[in-house]
Amino acid sequence: MQNTLFLAAGALAALWIVVHTFVGGRQIARPLLAATELASVVRHTQYLCWHLTTLSIAFIAAFFAAAVVTGVAAYATAATVLALGFFVVGIGIVIALGEAHARLPQGWLFLPVAALGLAGLVQ
């Protein structure tokens, strides 16, 4: 059961990479790069952060996969902590900015990833 939960968490994180890359790339990254009213250092820093986010989500998926393949729970622990961090920061920043979660739902995407990881760890 533990491996099934880790596999599900990793698959969900992999899905979020696809959503981030193809949906978010079209709706967020491209317009950001085209926003010439922003200083180039601002645009380029945000674009760098975009790719760092992609890499971080990929590591979440890879860590869960490593836990399944090797049976080493430390990989799943790292992935779960990262997913929980994405959830907490994603929800907290939306609240701090006074935005609506319906407009910025990204943080919520990581709650099921973290929950599946946590469920696998307590098995």
Disulfide bonds with the S-S distance in Angstrom:
none
